[in-house]
Amino acid sequence: MSVHYANLDWAVEDRRMNLPQLREQTEGKLRVAKNQEDARRALGQFLDSFGDGHLEIRWPKRQPLTMALSEGHSLCSRLEYNAQLSPGLGFSLLPNFSALENEDSKSFPSGVLHLAHGKTLGILRIGLFSEKAYPEACEDAVRNLRLPQDTTCDDDCENRIELATANLLTAAVIRQATALRKSGAAAIVVDITRNGGGSNWMQAPPRALSSIPLHDSRFAFIRHEHWTKELQDRLHDVQSDLHKSTVPKPPLEQAAVTLQKAIDESKVPCNRDDVWQTGKIACSLVVQGLLYTSGILDYAKPGSFDSMQAKTTLFQPSQYEYTEASNRLPLYVLVDRHTWSAAEYFAVLLQNNHAATIVGELTGGAGCGYTNGGIPTTLKNSGAEVKMPDCVRFRPDGSNEVSGITPDVLVPWAERDSSYQRIMKVESALEQLRK
């Protein structure tokens, strides 16, 4: 954790955690542990005390049998595309709600809510920002790519399927928003409660739904060889494009300078081992001020860099197909304590740009996660893997996104509330907002 936990600074400086005391308490619990369960519980409590949704331990499990090629196992199922979507808020419990019945509702349940004062809202549910949760879209992508079901899929093949699936999902989200407009909706309410996050596809839906261009916030990485290699790979793509005569040079030249600075910073040594004895951070592992969550640039129009190898280095959302339009309906986003990671990014990107009103309760708090799978950390005795974030997403005010997203309008939910009580409180909040 001293070497590559991106939020250790935040734990000490913002949470005021007493790390020496926490270390002593945890070591004490481990010394007196009577069995494996006691030891696992002690380590789990240790990690939980950091309040970081991306800091977790994964205990070894029996390896699953490799899925054999057969008529019953499609390419998508072998790539582990499976539907595991949590239901959202219970709008169907309201008598003034009418569900949309169309093909896209299988992935993105939607409907129209008629408010008491005559206003109509469109409800759009996004259960997860992960392509893996939408097997039917994957099957469509495989057909569109004309891939045989018995193909052996390498990394490039998997990436092509994932991107094609993501683009189909974005198109489906927009079709649902359009259907809601045609049904009389004056605004769109996007329900991302109980949405645990997902992948980089999180970058496309907010930009496709927003009526204004979205500028991304600052992104920080850690001083570590993992990031040195990541940045060098990005610089290689930029340099390849710089040798082409058909691409605009200014953004690439800016990128080359920025990436070289970032590479140099990633190599600066920072020894923080004594934080577990002193409780003080000797140096910052986090490099700020060079990158945005979206890449080198905080904004670019769709299609700006399509001819470039380094298009995702300049602006990561450019890998996805989406359009911007100023006539999109006003947006509301529903969040709760079970809204995490990529779903928090969806909400915070819109909130930072004043492109949506966030309604609900403080989100879970996961922030940035693992770049290209993260940095593997395996405990030598148990074989357990500890997952630690290697990056940080900062808000415009300088706060760390791992603190969670505070809604613009708080809904007074209680743990004891039934599904009906929860949705009634949401309806009341939306009534007040649309008066």
C-alpha positions, 0 to 999 in steps of 0.5 A, spaced: 500 500 500 505 504 501 508 503 494 502 503 489 495 505 493 493 511 490 488 513 495 493 513 501 494 520 501 487 521 502 486 516 507 491 520 512 490 527 510 482 527 508 480 521 513 485 523 518 486 515 519 491 513 524 495 508 520 500 506 526 494 504 530 490 501 525 496 496 523 497 495 531 490 493 531 490 488 525 496 485 527 494 483 534 487 480 531 492 476 526 496 474 532 490 471 536 486 468 530 484 461 531 482 459 524 482 462 517 475 465 518 478 469 523 484 472 519 480 473 513 475 477 517 481 481 520 484 483 513 477 485 511 476 489 517 483 493 515 481 494 508 474 496 510 476 502 514 479 505 509 472 507 506 474 506 499 470 502 494 475 500 490 480 497 495 478 490 496 481 483 497 479 477 493 480 470 496 482 464 492 477 460 489 477 453 486 478 454 478 472 453 474 472 448 468 474 451 462 467 452 458 468 447 452 466 449 445 459 446 444 453 448 440 450 450 447 456 455 449 456 461 444 462 466 443 459 471 448 457 466 453 465 464 453 467 471 454 462 471 460 457 476 457 451 475 462 445 478 465 446 480 472 443 487 472 440 489 479 433 492 479 432 500 480 427 504 483 420 501 483 416 506 479 412 500 477 409 501 484 406 508 482 399 508 478 401 514 474 407 510 471 406 507 464 412 502 462 415 503 455 414 496 451 419 495 446 425 491 444 430 496 448 426 495 454 430 489 455 436 492 456 434 499 459 427 499 462 423 505 461 417 509 462 413 515 463 411 518 469 405 523 469 406 528 475 400 531 479 401 538 476 401 535 469 408 535 467 411 528 464 417 525 466 421 519 462 424 514 466 430 511 463 434 505 467 441 503 466 443 498 471 450 497 469 455 501 465 459 494 463 458 491 456 459 484 460 452 485 463 448 485 456 449 478 452 444 480 447 447 486 445 454 482 445 450 477 440 448 482 435 455 485 435 458 478 434 453 477 428 455 484 425 462 483 425 461 476 422 465 472 427 463 465 427 461 462 434 467 457 434 472 462 433 478 462 438 478 470 440 484 473 442 485 480 445 484 484 439 478 480 438 475 481 445 476 488 444 473 489 437 467 485 440 467 489 447 467 496 442 461 494 438 457 492 444 458 498 447 456 502 441 450 498 440 448 499 447 449 507 446 445 507 440 439 503 445 440 508 450 439 514 445 433 510 442 430 510 449 431 517 450 427 519 443 422 514 445 420 517 451 420 524 448 415 522 443 411 519 449 411 526 451 416 527 456 419 534 458 425 531 461 429 524 462 430 521 469 436 516 469 436 511 474 443 509 476 441 507 483 444 500 485 449 501 479 455 498 481 459 501 475 462 498 469 467 499 464 470 505 460 463 505 456 461 510 462 464 515 457 459 515 452 452 515 455 453 522 459 455 525 452 450 522 448 444 524 453 447 531 455 444 538 451 451 541 452 458 539 451 461 535 457 468 537 459 472 532 463 475 533 470 483 532 472 486 525 473 492 523 477 496 517 476 501 514 481 509 514 481 510 506 479 513 502 473 506 500 471 504 507 469 511 508 466 509 503 461 502 505 460 504 512 459 510 510 454 505 506 450 501 512 449 507 516 447 509 511 442 502 512 439 502 519 439 509 519 435 507 514 430 502 519 428 507 525 428 510 521 422 504 522 418 503 528 414 495 527 414 494 528 421 493 535 425 500 536 428 498 541 434 494 536 439 499 531 438 505 535 439 502 538 446 500 530 447 508 528 446 510 534 451 505 532 456 506 525 456 514 525 456 513 530 463 508 524 465 513 519 464 519 523 468 514 524 474 512 517 474 519 515 475 520 520 481 522 515 487 517 516 493 519 512 499 513 512 504 514 505 508 514 509 515 507 511 514 505 505 518 510 507 524 509 515 524 502 516 521 505 521 516 506 522 508 513 523 507 512 524 499 506 524 495 505 518 490 500 521 486 502 525 480 497 531 478 495 536 473 498 533 467 492 529 465 484 529 464 480 523 466 478 523 458 486 523 456 490 529 454 484 533 452 478 535 457 474 535 451 474 534 443 468 534 438 466 527 436 470 524 430 475 529 431 481 524 431 478 518 427 484 518 423 489 517 428 492 511 432 493 516 438 485 518 438 484 515 445 490 518 448 488 525 446 481 523 448 479 517 450 471 517 449 473 518 441 473 510 441 466 510 442 460 512 437 456 518 439 453 524 437 452 531 441 446 535 440 443 541 443 436 539 443 437 533 448 431 533 454 433 536 461 436 531 465 435 528 472 440 523 475 437 518 481 443 515 485 444 512 492 449 509 497 449 503 492 451 507 486 459 506 485 465 507 480 463 508 473 456 510 475 459 515 480 463 518 474 456 518 470 453 522 475 459 527 477 461 528 469 454 531 468 454 535 475 461 538 474 458 541 467 451 543 470 448 538 465 444 535 470 440 535 477 443 529 481 437 526 486 438 521 491 443 520 497 451 520 497 453 515 493 458 509 495 465 512 494 469 508 489 472 513 485 478 511 480 479 504 479 484 499 476 488 501 469 489 496 465 487 491 470 491 494 475 497 492 479 497 485 482 498 484 489 498 477 492 499 475 499 504 470 499 501 465 505 493 465 502 494 467 495 489 472 496 489 478 491 489 485 494 486 490 489 488 497 490 486 503 485 492 506 481 489 513 479 485 518 482 479 522 479 479 529 482 473 534 482 473 541 480 474 543 487 480 539 488 476 533 492 477 526 491 471 522 487 472 517 492 469 521 497 462 519 494 458 524 490 453 529 494 446 530 490 444 536 488 437 534 492 437 529 497 432 524 498 431 522 506 431 515 505 431 510 511 434 503 511 427 501 514 423 504 508 420 499 503 420 500 496 414 503 495 416 508 501 422 510 497 419 511 490 414 515 493 419 520 496 423 520 489 416 522 486 415 528 491 422 530 490 421 530 482 414 534 483 418 539 487 423 540 482 418 540 476 414 545 479 
